[in-house]
Every structure is written in structure tokens, then in C-alpha cells.
Amino acid sequence: MMKFHYHPFFIIVFVIVLAPLLGKAQYQVNGNAVQTACNCYRLTPAANGQSGSVWNVNLLDLSNPFNFTFDVFLGCNDGGADGLAFVLQPLSVNAGSTGGGIGYAGITPSLAVELDTYQNGGEPGYDHMAIQRNGSVTHSGANNLAGPVPIAASSANVEDCAWHQLNVVWDPTTNTMTVYFDGALRLTYTGDIVNSIFGGNPNVYWGFTAATGGANNLHQFCNALNPAFIITSPIQCVGSPIEFESASAVATGQITDFQWDFGDGQTGSGGQVSHTYAAAGSYTVTLTISSEGCTESSSVQVTVNPEPNLSLGADQAICDGESIQITATGLV
């Protein structure tokens, strides 16, 4: 497989400028990519000569920070190709390429976080990742901004038929991009990407690309909603309020709805809620969040204890200067 034989395809489209974060986000699906679930996409099937890209049609302003978390699937064939990439580019929502370019080769200007699972000539002999500029897929020269490093911190094979977590963080105050794979820091790049790559334009599209050539793999990604919440005290007494606060990690957009089921027949809504249980017992609390038209749920168990029943015994009389021992008894 040659890494340099690819055919970029660009289709000029009219883009309607949408007010950011109003309504649910929309995605442009290109080539062999298909939507497989509300927040999941298959970029390529496990077949040769495939290419696919998925772009969010809402422009992302790089003047603001972002912290995106995705679930990615890099295939089941250790000898397969080629990988996938998270890409920023200002051109259109139809950009992409084929073959050994992992779907982003030739997109200029662009910044790509590539996860490359095929070893072309001169590349590391392990599944590797790097931050690349301007559609370059080679790991030498000025367009190789960070890496390559093993995708997994353990240098393990990631074409393992399993989902993995990819986290990309951008901080415009320090001009730093950090990339995590399965919770481990893998790449860091500091540079003024708005001016040095995008000509001073902070507005870009974000998306994923992938491609196969003479070897293949199944490439997929999902926007990870990962609903979670914090409880001030998971063990509490009857009559005492328990505070619940959402701590969800959402890849993109806004959480548009928080729905709580407290497990006792009562419900609530909002990012932070309080609930008082009327009876002792164990309750399963479920938070359901909605984002970009998708919903996911997460549950945690809380324990509510009965109020203590305290007794100091019968009343007793004592004289001035005398002492008495008092013993408290009770059930919790």
C-alpha cells in the first residue's frame, strides 16, 4: 500500500450559518460513511477501497476552549488499514480523501489528530498517533506537529474489536492541544494554530475521516455523552435532603435536558436537584441527559437510613454534688 496515492474530493456546497448551540447539531455524512445510531457513525466498513467523512455543520470557534470526548473503534484486523482521524478545517463539510491518507490527506489548511494502524514505509512499526498539519500524512518536516507515539500507552494493538475513548482538549489561552487515549495523555502541542494554520480565522468545522486501500478495517466513532452525577452523601437519613449534581462529559454541543428518577416514584429535572426520601431503604437514582437529539442514562444506588431512636433511660433524681452515669441506647 502506498501512502501517497490518494484522490482528494471536495464538493462546493452552500452552508447555512447556524446560531451556535441553538437546536440540535447536524452532521454531513460523506462517501462510504453511514449513521449507525443517534450519536454513532461508521466511517468505513471492513472492505477495500472505502473512504468516509462525517462533519459537524456548525462552525467551531477556536477562540473558545473545547473538551471533546469520543468513543472510537479501530477495527478487528491487526493487519488491516488504515485508521481514522479527528480533523479541524475551514473549507467545507464535504472534505475527504481515499486510500493511505486516512481520509484527511491533502485537506489544506487543516489540523488532524490521526490514529494510524497501518505501517507504511518509514513509519513506526506499531499503531501510532500524531498531530499533523495541512493534510500531510508523513511524520517528518514542519507539518508533523507532535508524535508519532504509540496510540495506547502500553503500546498494545488497538485493532482489537473494542471501543476506546479519545479525548481532545484545546486551550486558547495557552494555545495548547492535548490528546488522551483511554484516559492516558498521549500528545501535546503548543502553537498558535488559528494564525499559523488557519490564517487568523478561528472558525472551523470539526469531524472524523477514515479510509481503506488494499487492506481494510471497520472504523467507527460515537459522540460520548457519558452521563454521570455527583451525590453529596450517598448514605443519608430519612427526612434529610440529598443533593444531586450532573457531572456529565459531553463530546459536543450542550446538554438540553436533565431528567432524574429518584427510584421512589418521584422525578425531577435540571442540572442540580435536591430530593428528600420519606422512607428508609435502598434506591436506584437514574439521570437521563439529552444532547444533540440523543439521550443516555446512568444510575447510582443511594441508601437512606431510618432516623436514630435514642433513649437515655428513665428519669432520675440526684442531689447537689452527686454524680450519675447516663447510658444512651438506641437503634439506627
N, C-alpha and C positions, 0 to 999 in steps of 0.2 A: 504494500500500500504506500503510495507516495503522498506526502503531506501537502504538496504544492499544487496538486491537480484538483481544483475546485472551481465552481462557477457561481459567483455571487449573483443573487437575484434581488432586484429592487423594483417595486411597483409603486408608482406615484399615486397617492390617494389624497382625497380631501379629508382633513381631520377637523372634526368639530371640537372646539376648545371647550372642555367641561370645567365647571367650577369644582375645585378640588374638594374631595371628601363629601360632596353632595350626591346622594343616591348611592347605588352600589357600583363598584368598579366594573369595568368591562374589559374584555380581553380579545385581541385579534389573534386568531389561530391560523397558521400558515403551513403549507406543504403537507407533509405526512402526519403532522401533529393533530391530535383529537382530544376533546374534553372527555374524561372518564368518570368524573364525579363533580359535585358542585364546585370544589376548590382544587381539583386534581386534573393533570393533563399528561397524556402520553406524547412525548416528543418524537420518538421513533419506535416502530415495532422492531422485533428481532429479525430483521431482514436486510439484505444488502441494498446499497444504493438508495437509502432513505435520508430525508432531511426534514426538519421541522423547527418551527419557532413559535413562541407564544409571547405577545407583548401586551402589557397593560396600556390602554389607550389614554390614560390620564398622565399628563406630564408630571414628572417628579422634580421638585425644586431642590437642587443641591446646596442652596443657601441654608437649608434646614437639615438637621440631623435625621438619620433614619437607622432603624434597627430591625432588619428583616430576618425572619426565621422561616425556613422551608424544610420540607421533607423531600429527599431526593433518592431515586432508585437508579443504580448504575448498571443493572443487568445481572445475568446469571452465568455468563460465559467468560471465564478468566482469560481466554484468548480472543475475546470479542473487541469491538471498537465502536465508537471512538471516545465517547464521553459526552459530557454536557457542559454548558457554561451559563453563568449569570452575567448579563450584559447590560451596560448603560450606553445609550446612543441617542442623538437628537434627530435622526434622519426621517424615519417613518416606522409604522407598525407592521411593515411587511418585509423588513430586512432579514437576510439569512443567506446561508451558503451550504454547499454539499461536501461530501467526502471527508478527507482527513482534517478539514478545517474546523471540526466540531460545531459547525453551523454558524460560526461568527467570523471566519476568515474573510478578510477584505472589507469588513464594515469599518469605514473611516469617516469621521472620528468615532472612537468607541473606547470603552474600558470594559474588560472582561475578566471575570474570575472563572478560570477554566478548571474542570476536573477531567483530566486526560487519562484514560485507561488503556491506551494503546501505545506501544513503544515504537515510534518511527525512528529513522536514522538520527543519531546524535542525541536522542532523548534518554532520560533516566530509565533504568530497567525495572522500575516499579510504577504503580499507579500514582500519578503526581498531580499537583495543582500549582497554579501560578496566577499572578495578576498581569494581564497583557494589555497593551495599548494599540489602538488603531488597526485592529483586525489581524495583528501579527500572531502567528502560531508557533514561532520559533523562539527558543529560550536563550537568545543571545542578542546583544545590541540594546539600544535605548528603549525599545518597545517592550522589553521584558522588565516589568517594574518590581516584581517580587517573586521569589521562588526560582525554579521549581523545588517543591518539597514533597515528601510522601503525603498522600491525601489523608490517610489515617495516621495518628500519632505513633501507632505500633508498627507502621509500615505494612500492615496486613492488606490482603487483597480486598478491594471494595466491590468487585463484581461478584457479590455473594448472595444474590437473590434476597437482599434485605433492604429495608428503608433506613436511611441515615439522615441526621439533622445537619443542615447547612445554615450558618448564621453569618450575615454580612452586616457590618456596622460602619456607618460613616459619621464622622465628627467634623463639621466645617470650621469649628473654632480652632482646631489644631491641624486641619487638612489631613486627617488620618483615617485610613480604611483598615479595619481588622476583619479577619475571616476565621471562623471557627468551624470545625467539623466534629460532630458528635461531642460537642462541648469543649474540645481542646483547641487552643489557639494555634493556627497553622500559618497564617500570613499577616504581615503588617506592611502597609505602605503609607508614607507621608509625602504629600506633594499637592500642589495647587491644581487639582485636576480640572477645575472649572476654566481656568485660564490656559493651562499648558496643554490640555486636550481638547476642550470644547470651545475655545476662542472667546471666553468670557461669558458664554451662555450657560446659565445654571440649570436650564430646563431640559430634561432628557426623558426618554422612555426607558423603562426597565423591562426585562424579560429573560426568558431562557431559550437557548438554542441547543440543537444536537444534530448529529449526522452519522451515517454509517457509509462504508465504502465496500471493499472486498471482504471485510469482516463486519460483524454486527453485534448489537446488544439492544435490549429493551431499555429505553431511557424515559424516566418519568419524574415529575415533581408535583408537589402539593403546597399550597399556602397553608402553613401550620397555624391553626387557631389556638391550639393548646390551652383550653380554658383551665384556670386554676384559681384558688382563692385562699385567703388568709383568715384564720379564726383566732380571735383574741385569746380564747381559752376553750379548747375542745372538750374540757370536763368542767361542768358548771352545775349549779344547784337550781332546783325548781324556783321560779319567780325571779331569777336574776337574768338580765338580758345578755345575749351573746352577740358580739359584733362580727359581721362577715364583710370582707372586702375583696373585690376582684383583684387578682394579680395575673391576669391573662397575658400571654405573649402572642401577639397577632402579627403576622407577616406584613401585611399592608393595610392601608385604609384605617377606618375607625370601627370600633365596636358600636353597633347601632342599637343593641338591645341586651339587657341583662335580666334573666328570669331565674328566680330562686324557688326551689321546692324544699321546704324545711323538714319534710318527712312526717309531719304530724297533721297533714291535711291543710296546712297554711302555706301560702305563697307570698312572694314579694318581688319587687323589681328595683333596678338601679345598681350602680356600681358598688355602693356601700350600704348595707342594710343592718338592722338590729332585730333580733327575734327573742321572745321570752316563751319558754315552754311551760305549759300548765301541769304537766305530769312527768314523773321520773321515767327514765328509760333510755334506750339507745336509738338514735335517729340518723337516717341517711340523708344528708343535705346535698342537693344537686344544683349546680349552676349551669345554665344554658346560655351561651352567648351567640349573637348573630353579627356577622361581618361580611360585607360584600355579597349579601344574599345567601350566605351559608351559615349553618348552625352546628355547634358541637357542644357536648356536655361533659361535666366532670363531677364526681361525687366523693364526699368525705363523710365519715361517721363521727357523730358527736355523742357524748354521754352526759345525761342530765341526772344528777343525784337527788334523792329526797332531801328536804331540809333537816338539819340535825334535830333530834329530840333530846333535850338536855334536862337533867334533873340533879339538884343539889341535896335531895333528901327532905325529910320533914323539918318543919320549923323548930328551932331550939332556942332556949333562953339561957343566957350566961350573965354572970355578974361582972362588974367593973374590975379589970385586972386579970380576969381569967382568959384562957385561950381554948379554942376548939378546933378540931381538924374537920375540914369540909372536903368531901369527896364527890366529884362530879361524875355522873354516869350518863350514858345516852347511846343512841343508835344513829348512825349516819346513813 
